[in-house]
């Protein structure tokens, strides 16, 4: 349990404006959110924690009627916003104001460049980097509860107190290693609005095995998925509360022509038939008369033969050694899919950017038979072979 800290609890507009004015000239702010999304389509933002040097605050977003000062602060491009695993936090802010905070620094994305596992969790990173064990007592807490217990607030504050320490230390280390600029494209991809705003008409692409449908059945599942998405947004209810994916697939296969036929489909109870039956039937009847949108192009994955698998094992061995020497997570240095592409002859842009000077030349020489690997006391050595003489 963390000891009690001095912090600001922001539950009115004046206090929020004052806090944001204080932070507006700072070079960075550390941010975390607490939210619920089990019962709603859009995540319900309950609390925002902010830390910056001497400022530590919890913003009660359920109590403050206007979050404009906070949004302005987050959108200030002169301030770096620090997160861990930023995607859900960024999604929430995008849904509030249709813009993505930038620039950002994400310690989860930065960690592999210092040798930590990819996708490392916050508690594990704090433990490994700061040697601090975080409590897990409020992992499944109800953040809509008011007043929030003191222990729950302390738990929430842990998420920014130690995150600031991580950021300061990791930023310094990455700068010293000359790697800080490597992260820019990694961060920028999470600042694109399209990450958080998929059109309702494209939601069908997220349904598993949708590529098995064709003709009228494909058109039906596409239009039902669109209808479900629009209705879920309108009602602010989870899409699966309306119709689960397996029910959409059953509807696409059976294509009921009237409400009574819906009773034959498992997963549509009487309440759902009463509420949405006429809409569902109308969508089905309309969709099956129209041509479906084309399926995304299917890229056939060529299987590796035994020779290719041997090459993959060899290259992977060297990549792990190289990653260990550089203190970079192997999967970040050279992703497994990239190795497969190289083995199958695709060297066009497999290793660009910061990776190219670190591994590209060696991997190409291994593939071209111009280098070999040997065992030594220090590990695995990369050895260039003498050029073959012509004739």
Secondary structure by P-SEA (a helix, b strand, c coil): ccccccccccccaaaaaaaaaaaccccbbbbbbbbbccccccccccbbbbbcccbbbbbcccccccaaaaaaaaacccbbbbbcccaaaaaaaaaacccccccbbbcccccccccccccccaaaaaaaaccbbbbccccccccccccccaaaaaaaaaacaaaaaaaaaaaaaaaaacccccaaaaaaaaaccccccccccccccccccccccccaaaaaaaaaaaaaaaaaaaacccccccccaaaaaaaaaacccccccccccccccaaaaaccaaaaaaaaaaaaacccccccbbbbbbbbcaaaaaaaaaaaaaaaaaaaaacccccccccaaaaaaaaacccccccccccccccaaaaaaaaacccccccccccbbbbbccccccc
